């Protein structure tokens, strides 16, 4: 057994000891007061002879309840369970400006430090986004390709320093080109470039590259870091010396935010422009969450299952014992509560089955499938869960898996479950193109149910449709062959057949076939009733 919140164990021990100490002190003071006020005979008369014993037992139950509650708060876990999660996100390329102007401290801190905080806030919001990183000054440097490893991004940003780049400048055009090259060529959507810069690019043409990005379905979000009034660019010097600033021809340079370029490249691609304030990272994360996600696949992993209910139930029972002690007429109430708590851990704490049913009704079949699979980990022998999973797989068009689930239920001890599974198995086989297998399942079902069963008529209609498809296929294959000679017997003058006995399935099938084929067109499974096409 392990504890999911083991780091809090000393806090829990400390709080528990403190509460126990206070409790014992209060009890000791109460006992002292009682002995001062009453003699032994008076105390026995007023409180009863077993007063001390009952109080000890009551306090013991209360202390044990607190102990078990502490285990609940520590999140106890044991027993491995397989979990599968879907990974989806947005491909994001961060374009970080490392020109010397990013050392300007006109926003209360350096622009570079604000850039780091914005990116760290984005990554701290979670999500399964792939992130790449491009640095640029006089030219662009792709440093990290698209990756899920945010720690690599963090390390590069922490070590980034404009003073380490020899060729200074601000070539945003080259940076956007290098960022576009980092995207996978076969991906046409859900791609985002985030430009973090002060916008000082006077010599190049990033807007033309933004137009190319728009044609490829790439959005650009630009974040302007700095102020319009600007500030001086500090230079590194030895400690104790007065601060030095970057100069050109003896004049100190004032670096200012140029939001026009950043706004224009964002507008060209349908993106947005954000001011590089302290909450810019949260705004960026909120914008990314609204973008349609790219499914990257699924990840399967093993984790220990939470088992807090096994400590919560004793904690509640002990608390009730402490509340009701000494027990008299409250025994039936305590028994009912204990029975309820005994049932609750097996059902109340396992809500994946009910959650899967709700998702199925909402049409969210992929999520319903995952919920039913998680519920089956706890109850692998539940026929109802497997039946619901088979229906969900049908709507996901995973025919083979759905057929397997239904086939496993055709030997169920419950006749209703066996009949439903046979019908659904036939419907699934028909939908997947296995006409012969579907017909066999339907015929087996007709042998088990009476003509008064609600599925009897639907099964016959589905069989008729399968036979009609086969006859249509055979007639299309024989179009180029000579037609057979017409029969001499006039079927219109034949006497109508009598209704066959109730158990004669084949005769009933022939009768319905003769009476309904005249007006029958190419109907869906179920003879025009769309609902009978799907699992019942």
C-alpha positions as CSV (number, residue, x, y, z in Angstrom):
1,X,0.0,0.0,0.0
2,X,1.2,3.5,-0.8
3,X,-0.2,6.9,-0.1
4,X,-0.8,9.3,-3.0
5,X,-0.3,12.3,-0.6
6,X,2.5,10.8,1.4
7,X,4.2,14.2,1.6
8,X,1.4,15.3,4.0
9,X,1.9,12.4,6.4
10,X,3.9,14.5,8.9
11,X,1.3,17.2,8.8
12,X,-1.4,14.7,9.5
13,X,0.6,13.1,12.3
14,X,1.3,16.5,13.9
15,X,-2.3,17.6,13.7
16,X,-3.5,14.3,15.0
17,X,-1.2,14.5,18.0
18,X,-2.2,18.0,18.7
19,X,-5.9,17.2,18.6
20,X,-5.3,14.1,20.8
21,X,-3.4,16.2,23.3
22,X,-6.2,18.8,23.5
23,X,-8.8,16.1,23.8
24,X,-7.0,14.4,26.7
25,X,-6.5,17.7,28.5
26,X,-10.2,18.6,28.2
27,X,-11.2,15.1,29.5
28,X,-8.7,15.4,32.4
29,X,-10.2,18.8,33.3
30,X,-13.7,17.5,33.2
31,X,-12.8,14.5,35.4
32,X,-11.1,16.8,38.0
33,X,-14.2,19.1,38.1
34,X,-16.5,16.1,38.5
35,X,-14.5,14.7,41.5
36,X,-14.4,18.1,43.1
37,X,-18.1,18.6,42.8
38,X,-19.4,15.2,43.7
39,X,-18.5,12.3,45.9
40,X,-18.2,8.8,44.5
41,X,-21.7,7.9,45.7
42,X,-23.2,11.1,44.3
43,X,-21.4,10.6,41.0
44,X,-22.7,7.0,40.6
45,X,-26.2,8.2,41.4
46,X,-26.1,11.0,38.9
47,X,-24.1,9.6,36.1
48,X,-24.4,5.8,36.6
49,X,-21.9,3.2,37.8
50,X,-20.5,2.7,34.3
51,X,-20.0,6.3,33.5
52,X,-16.2,6.2,33.4
53,X,-16.2,3.0,31.3
54,X,-18.8,4.4,28.8
55,X,-16.8,7.6,28.5
56,X,-13.6,5.7,27.8
57,X,-15.2,3.6,25.1
58,X,-16.9,6.6,23.5
59,X,-13.6,8.5,23.4
60,X,-11.8,5.4,22.0
61,X,-14.3,5.2,19.1
62,X,-13.9,8.9,18.4
63,X,-10.1,8.6,18.4
64,X,-10.2,5.6,16.0
65,X,-12.6,7.5,13.8
66,X,-10.1,10.4,13.5
67,X,-7.3,7.9,12.8
68,X,-9.2,6.2,9.9
69,X,-10.2,9.6,8.6
70,X,-6.5,10.6,8.5
71,X,-5.8,7.5,6.3
72,X,-8.6,8.7,3.9
73,X,-7.0,12.1,3.5
74,X,-3.6,10.5,2.7
75,X,-5.2,8.9,-0.4
76,X,-4.3,5.2,0.1
77,X,-3.7,3.2,-3.1
78,X,-3.0,-0.5,-3.9
79,X,-3.8,-2.8,-6.8
80,X,-2.6,-2.0,-10.3
81,X,-5.1,-1.0,-13.0
82,X,-4.6,-0.3,-16.7
83,X,-5.7,3.1,-17.9
84,X,-5.9,4.5,-21.5
85,X,-6.1,8.2,-22.2
86,X,-6.5,10.1,-25.4
87,X,-3.7,12.6,-26.2
88,X,-4.8,15.6,-28.1
89,X,-3.5,19.2,-28.4
90,X,-2.1,21.9,-30.6
91,X,1.3,22.1,-32.3
92,X,2.9,25.4,-31.0
93,X,6.1,26.9,-32.1
94,X,7.4,29.6,-29.8
95,X,9.4,32.3,-31.5
96,X,11.5,34.1,-28.9
97,X,13.2,37.4,-29.5
98,X,16.8,37.3,-28.3
99,X,18.0,40.7,-29.6
100,X,19.7,43.1,-27.1
101,X,16.6,45.2,-26.9
102,X,15.0,42.4,-24.9
103,X,17.3,43.4,-22.0
104,X,15.5,46.6,-21.6
105,X,13.8,47.0,-18.2
106,X,11.0,49.4,-19.1
107,X,8.3,47.1,-17.6
108,X,9.7,46.7,-14.1
109,X,11.9,43.8,-15.2
110,X,13.7,42.8,-18.3
111,X,11.6,42.0,-21.4
112,X,13.4,38.7,-21.6
113,X,12.4,37.8,-18.0
114,X,8.8,38.6,-18.9
115,X,9.1,36.4,-22.0
116,X,10.2,33.5,-19.8
117,X,7.3,34.0,-17.4
118,X,4.7,34.1,-20.2
119,X,6.0,30.8,-21.6
120,X,6.2,29.1,-18.2
121,X,2.6,30.2,-17.4
122,X,1.5,28.6,-20.7
123,X,3.2,25.3,-19.9
124,X,2.0,25.3,-16.3
125,X,-1.6,25.3,-17.5
126,X,-1.2,21.7,-18.6
127,X,-2.6,20.2,-21.7
128,X,-1.0,17.8,-24.2
129,X,0.4,20.3,-26.6
130,X,3.6,19.8,-28.6
131,X,5.8,22.8,-28.3
132,X,8.9,23.8,-30.4
133,X,11.3,26.7,-29.9
134,X,13.0,29.2,-32.2
135,X,15.4,31.9,-31.1
136,X,16.1,34.9,-33.4
137,X,18.2,38.0,-33.5
138,X,20.0,38.9,-36.7
139,X,19.1,35.4,-37.9
140,X,16.9,32.6,-36.6
141,X,18.0,29.5,-34.7
142,X,15.6,26.5,-34.4
143,X,16.7,25.0,-31.0
144,X,13.9,22.5,-30.0
145,X,11.7,20.6,-32.5
146,X,8.0,19.8,-31.6
147,X,8.1,17.9,-28.3
148,X,6.0,17.0,-25.3
149,X,9.1,17.4,-23.0
150,X,8.4,20.9,-21.5
151,X,11.5,20.5,-19.3
152,X,13.7,20.9,-22.4
153,X,11.9,24.1,-23.4
154,X,12.4,25.4,-19.8
155,X,16.1,24.7,-19.8
156,X,16.7,26.5,-23.1
157,X,14.8,29.5,-22.0
158,X,16.6,29.7,-18.7
159,X,19.9,29.6,-20.4
160,X,18.9,32.1,-23.2
161,X,20.9,35.3,-23.2
162,X,21.2,38.0,-25.9
163,X,24.8,38.7,-25.0
164,X,25.7,35.2,-26.1
165,X,24.6,35.9,-29.7
166,X,27.3,37.6,-31.7
167,X,25.2,38.8,-34.7
168,X,22.7,41.2,-33.2
169,X,19.6,42.5,-35.0
170,X,15.9,41.5,-35.2
171,X,15.1,39.3,-38.2
172,X,11.5,38.3,-37.5
173,X,11.0,37.3,-41.2
174,X,13.6,34.6,-40.9
175,X,12.2,33.5,-37.6
176,X,8.8,32.9,-39.0
177,X,10.2,30.9,-41.9
178,X,12.2,28.7,-39.6
179,X,9.1,28.2,-37.4
180,X,7.0,27.1,-40.3
181,X,9.7,24.6,-41.3
182,X,9.4,22.9,-37.8
183,X,5.8,21.9,-38.5
184,X,5.2,18.5,-40.0
185,X,4.3,18.8,-43.6
186,X,1.4,16.4,-43.6
187,X,-0.4,18.3,-40.8
188,X,-2.8,20.9,-42.3
189,X,-4.5,22.3,-39.2
190,X,-4.3,23.0,-35.5
191,X,-0.9,24.7,-35.8
192,X,0.1,27.9,-34.0
193,X,3.1,30.2,-34.0
194,X,3.5,32.4,-30.9
195,X,5.8,35.4,-31.4
196,X,7.2,37.0,-28.2
197,X,9.0,40.1,-29.2
198,X,9.1,43.9,-28.9
199,X,8.4,44.1,-32.6
200,X,11.6,46.0,-33.6
201,X,12.2,44.7,-37.2
202,X,12.9,47.7,-39.4
203,X,14.8,45.9,-42.2
204,X,12.8,42.8,-43.1
205,X,9.3,41.8,-44.3
206,X,7.7,39.5,-41.8
207,X,4.2,40.4,-43.0
208,X,4.8,38.6,-46.4
209,X,5.8,35.4,-44.5
210,X,2.6,35.8,-42.4
211,X,0.6,35.7,-45.6
212,X,2.2,32.4,-46.5
213,X,1.5,31.0,-43.1
214,X,-2.2,32.0,-43.5
215,X,-2.3,30.0,-46.8
216,X,-1.1,26.9,-45.0
217,X,-3.6,27.3,-42.2
218,X,-1.1,28.4,-39.6
219,X,-2.3,31.0,-37.0
220,X,0.1,33.5,-35.4
221,X,-0.4,34.9,-31.9
222,X,1.9,37.9,-31.3
223,X,2.7,39.1,-27.8
224,X,4.2,42.6,-27.6
225,X,6.6,42.9,-24.7
226,X,7.7,46.4,-23.7
227,X,6.3,49.9,-23.5
228,X,5.7,52.5,-26.2
229,X,7.7,55.0,-24.2
230,X,10.6,52.6,-24.2
231,X,13.8,52.5,-22.2
232,X,17.5,52.2,-22.4
233,X,19.3,48.9,-23.1
234,X,21.7,48.0,-20.2
235,X,25.0,46.3,-20.8
236,X,26.8,43.9,-18.5
237,X,29.6,45.3,-16.4
238,X,31.5,44.5,-13.2
239,X,29.8,44.9,-9.9
240,X,30.3,48.3,-8.2
241,X,30.6,50.2,-11.5
242,X,27.8,52.6,-12.6
243,X,25.3,51.1,-15.1
244,X,26.3,51.3,-18.8
245,X,23.8,51.4,-21.7
246,X,24.1,50.5,-25.3
247,X,25.1,53.5,-27.5
248,X,25.4,54.2,-31.2
249,X,27.7,57.1,-32.2
250,X,27.9,58.2,-28.6
251,X,24.1,58.4,-28.1
252,X,22.2,56.0,-25.9
253,X,19.6,53.9,-27.7
254,X,16.0,54.1,-26.6
255,X,14.2,50.8,-27.4
256,X,10.4,51.0,-27.8
257,X,7.7,48.6,-28.4
258,X,6.5,48.4,-32.0
259,X,3.1,46.9,-31.9
260,X,2.0,47.7,-35.4
261,X,4.1,44.9,-37.0
262,X,3.0,42.4,-34.4
263,X,-0.6,43.2,-34.8
264,X,-0.4,43.0,-38.6
265,X,1.2,39.5,-38.7
266,X,-1.5,38.3,-36.3
267,X,-4.3,39.8,-38.3
268,X,-3.0,38.2,-41.5
269,X,-3.4,34.7,-40.1
270,X,-6.6,35.2,-38.1
271,X,-4.7,35.2,-34.8
272,X,-4.7,37.8,-32.0
273,X,-2.3,40.3,-30.5
274,X,-1.7,40.3,-26.8
275,X,0.1,42.8,-24.6
276,X,2.9,41.4,-22.7
277,X,1.4,42.0,-19.3
278,X,1.9,39.7,-16.2
279,X,-1.2,37.7,-17.1
280,X,-0.4,37.3,-20.8
281,X,0.5,33.7,-20.2
282,X,-3.0,32.9,-18.8
283,X,-4.6,34.7,-21.8
284,X,-2.5,32.8,-24.2
285,X,-3.4,29.5,-22.5
286,X,-7.1,30.4,-22.7
287,X,-6.8,31.1,-26.4
288,X,-5.0,27.8,-27.1
289,X,-7.7,25.9,-25.2
290,X,-10.3,27.2,-27.7
291,X,-8.4,26.0,-30.7
292,X,-9.5,22.6,-32.1
293,X,-7.2,19.9,-30.9
294,X,-5.2,17.5,-33.0
295,X,-5.5,13.8,-31.8
296,X,-2.0,12.5,-31.2
297,X,-3.0,9.0,-30.3
298,X,-3.5,7.2,-27.0
299,X,-1.3,6.4,-24.1
300,X,-1.7,3.3,-21.9
301,X,-0.2,3.2,-18.4
302,X,-0.6,1.3,-15.1
303,X,-1.5,3.1,-12.0
304,X,-2.5,2.1,-8.5
305,X,-6.2,2.2,-7.7
306,X,-7.5,4.6,-5.0
307,X,-8.9,2.6,-2.1
308,X,-9.9,5.3,0.3
309,X,-13.4,3.8,0.8
310,X,-12.0,1.0,2.9
311,X,-10.9,3.6,5.5
312,X,-13.9,5.9,5.1
313,X,-16.5,3.3,6.0
314,X,-14.8,2.3,9.3
315,X,-14.3,6.0,10.1
316,X,-18.0,6.7,9.7
317,X,-19.1,3.6,11.6
318,X,-16.8,4.5,14.5
319,X,-18.0,8.1,14.5
320,X,-21.6,6.8,14.7
321,X,-20.7,4.4,17.6
322,X,-19.1,7.3,19.4
323,X,-22.2,9.4,18.8
324,X,-24.7,6.8,19.9
325,X,-22.8,5.0,22.7
326,X,-24.1,3.5,25.0
327,X,-26.3,1.7,22.5
328,X,-30.0,1.1,23.4
329,X,-32.8,1.6,20.9
330,X,-30.4,3.0,18.4
331,X,-29.1,-0.4,17.4
332,X,-31.5,-0.9,14.5
333,X,-30.5,2.6,13.1
334,X,-26.8,1.7,13.3
335,X,-27.4,-1.6,11.6
336,X,-29.2,0.1,8.7
337,X,-26.3,2.6,8.4
338,X,-23.8,-0.1,8.4
339,X,-25.7,-2.0,5.7
340,X,-25.8,1.1,3.5
341,X,-22.1,1.7,3.9
342,X,-21.4,-1.9,3.1
343,X,-23.2,-1.6,-0.2
344,X,-21.8,1.8,-1.1
345,X,-18.1,1.0,-1.7
346,X,-19.0,-1.6,-4.4
347,X,-21.4,0.6,-6.2
348,X,-21.3,4.2,-5.1
349,X,-17.6,4.6,-5.5
350,X,-17.6,3.0,-8.9
351,X,-19.5,5.4,-11.2
352,X,-17.7,4.6,-14.4
353,X,-20.7,2.4,-15.6
354,X,-23.3,5.2,-15.0
355,X,-20.9,7.7,-16.5
356,X,-20.5,5.5,-19.6
357,X,-24.3,5.2,-19.9
358,X,-24.7,9.0,-19.7
359,X,-22.0,9.6,-22.4
360,X,-23.7,6.9,-24.6
361,X,-27.0,8.7,-24.4
362,X,-25.3,12.0,-25.3
363,X,-23.7,10.4,-28.4
364,X,-20.2,10.7,-27.1
365,X,-19.4,7.1,-28.0
366,X,-15.6,7.2,-27.8
367,X,-15.7,8.5,-24.2
368,X,-18.4,6.1,-23.3
369,X,-16.3,3.2,-24.6
370,X,-13.4,4.2,-22.4
371,X,-15.7,4.5,-19.4
372,X,-17.2,1.1,-19.9
373,X,-13.7,-0.4,-20.3
374,X,-12.6,1.2,-17.0
375,X,-15.8,-0.2,-15.3
376,X,-15.0,-3.7,-16.7
377,X,-11.6,-3.6,-15.0
378,X,-13.5,-3.8,-11.7
379,X,-16.3,-6.1,-12.9
380,X,-15.0,-8.1,-15.8
381,X,-17.9,-10.7,-15.5
382,X,-20.7,-8.1,-15.8
383,X,-22.9,-9.1,-18.8
384,X,-24.6,-5.7,-18.7
385,X,-21.4,-3.8,-19.0
386,X,-20.2,-6.0,-21.9
387,X,-23.6,-5.5,-23.6
388,X,-23.3,-1.7,-23.3
389,X,-19.8,-1.8,-24.6
390,X,-20.9,-3.8,-27.6
391,X,-23.5,-1.3,-28.4
392,X,-21.0,1.5,-28.1
393,X,-18.5,-0.3,-30.4
394,X,-21.3,-0.7,-32.9
395,X,-21.8,3.1,-33.2
396,X,-18.0,3.5,-33.4
397,X,-18.1,1.1,-36.4
398,X,-15.7,-1.3,-34.7
399,X,-17.6,-4.2,-36.1
400,X,-15.3,-7.0,-35.1
401,X,-15.0,-6.0,-31.5
402,X,-18.7,-5.4,-31.2
403,X,-19.4,-8.8,-32.7
404,X,-17.0,-10.4,-30.2
405,X,-18.8,-8.8,-27.2
406,X,-22.2,-9.9,-28.4
407,X,-21.1,-13.4,-29.3
408,X,-19.8,-13.8,-25.7
409,X,-23.3,-13.1,-24.4
410,X,-25.2,-15.5,-26.6
411,X,-24.6,-18.2,-24.0
412,X,-25.8,-16.0,-21.1
413,X,-28.0,-17.6,-18.4
414,X,-30.4,-14.7,-18.9
415,X,-32.8,-15.4,-21.8
416,X,-33.4,-11.7,-22.4
417,X,-29.7,-10.9,-22.6
418,X,-29.2,-13.8,-24.9
419,X,-32.0,-12.7,-27.2
420,X,-30.8,-9.1,-27.3
421,X,-27.2,-10.1,-28.0
422,X,-28.2,-12.5,-30.8
423,X,-30.2,-9.7,-32.5
424,X,-27.4,-7.2,-32.1
425,X,-24.8,-9.6,-33.3
426,X,-26.8,-10.2,-36.5
427,X,-27.3,-6.5,-37.0
428,X,-23.6,-5.8,-36.5
429,X,-22.6,-8.6,-38.9
430,X,-25.0,-7.2,-41.5
431,X,-23.6,-3.7,-41.1
432,X,-20.0,-5.0,-41.5
433,X,-20.9,-6.9,-44.7
434,X,-21.0,-10.4,-43.2
435,X,-24.4,-11.3,-44.7
436,X,-24.2,-15.1,-44.2
437,X,-23.2,-14.7,-40.5
438,X,-26.0,-12.2,-40.0
439,X,-28.5,-14.6,-41.5
440,X,-27.4,-17.4,-39.3
441,X,-27.7,-15.3,-36.2
442,X,-31.2,-14.1,-37.2
443,X,-32.3,-17.7,-37.9
444,X,-31.0,-18.9,-34.6
445,X,-32.9,-16.1,-32.9
446,X,-36.2,-17.0,-34.6
447,X,-35.8,-20.5,-33.2
448,X,-35.6,-19.2,-29.7
449,X,-38.4,-16.6,-29.6
450,X,-42.2,-16.8,-30.3
451,X,-44.0,-14.8,-33.0
452,X,-45.4,-12.6,-30.3
453,X,-42.0,-11.3,-29.2
454,X,-41.3,-7.7,-30.3
455,X,-38.1,-8.7,-32.0
456,X,-39.7,-11.5,-34.1
457,X,-41.1,-9.2,-36.8
458,X,-38.0,-7.1,-37.0
459,X,-35.8,-10.2,-37.4
460,X,-37.9,-11.4,-40.3
461,X,-37.7,-8.0,-42.0
462,X,-34.0,-7.9,-41.6
463,X,-33.7,-11.4,-43.1
464,X,-35.9,-10.4,-46.0
465,X,-33.6,-7.4,-46.7
466,X,-30.6,-9.6,-46.6
467,X,-32.2,-12.0,-49.1
468,X,-33.2,-9.1,-51.4
469,X,-29.6,-7.9,-51.4
470,X,-28.4,-11.3,-52.4
471,X,-30.9,-11.6,-55.2
472,X,-30.1,-8.1,-56.4
473,X,-26.4,-9.1,-56.5
474,X,-27.1,-12.3,-58.3
475,X,-29.3,-10.6,-60.9
476,X,-26.7,-7.9,-61.6
477,X,-24.1,-10.7,-62.2
478,X,-26.4,-12.5,-64.7
479,X,-27.4,-9.4,-66.8
480,X,-25.1,-10.5,-69.7
481,X,-26.5,-14.1,-69.6
482,X,-29.6,-15.4,-71.6
483,X,-32.8,-14.9,-69.7
484,X,-34.6,-18.1,-68.7
485,X,-37.9,-19.0,-70.4
486,X,-41.0,-17.8,-68.7
487,X,-42.9,-20.3,-66.6
488,X,-46.2,-21.5,-67.8
489,X,-47.8,-21.4,-64.4
490,X,-49.6,-18.1,-63.6
491,X,-48.8,-17.1,-60.1
492,X,-51.6,-14.5,-60.0
493,X,-54.2,-17.2,-60.2
494,X,-52.8,-19.3,-57.4
495,X,-54.8,-19.7,-54.3
496,X,-53.5,-17.8,-51.2
497,X,-51.5,-19.9,-48.8
498,X,-52.9,-20.5,-45.3
499,X,-51.2,-19.1,-42.3
500,X,-48.6,-21.7,-41.1
501,X,-48.4,-23.0,-37.6
502,X,-46.9,-20.7,-35.0
503,X,-43.7,-22.7,-34.7
504,X,-43.1,-23.2,-38.4
505,X,-40.5,-20.4,-38.9
506,X,-39.5,-21.2,-42.5
507,X,-43.2,-21.2,-43.7
508,X,-43.9,-17.9,-42.0
509,X,-40.8,-16.4,-43.6
510,X,-42.0,-17.6,-47.0
511,X,-45.5,-16.2,-46.4
512,X,-44.2,-12.7,-45.4
513,X,-41.8,-12.8,-48.3
514,X,-44.5,-13.4,-50.9
515,X,-46.9,-10.9,-49.4
516,X,-44.5,-8.0,-48.9
517,X,-41.9,-8.4,-51.7
518,X,-44.4,-6.8,-54.2
519,X,-44.1,-3.3,-52.7
520,X,-40.7,-3.7,-51.1
521,X,-38.0,-1.4,-52.3
522,X,-34.4,-1.2,-51.1
523,X,-35.1,-0.6,-47.4
524,X,-32.7,-0.3,-44.5
525,X,-32.4,-3.1,-42.0
526,X,-35.7,-3.1,-40.2
527,X,-38.1,-2.7,-43.2
528,X,-38.2,1.1,-43.1
529,X,-37.9,1.5,-39.4
530,X,-34.6,3.2,-38.9
531,X,-34.4,2.2,-35.2
532,X,-34.3,-1.5,-35.9
533,X,-31.2,-1.0,-37.9
534,X,-29.2,-0.4,-34.7
535,X,-28.6,-2.4,-31.6
536,X,-31.9,-2.9,-29.7
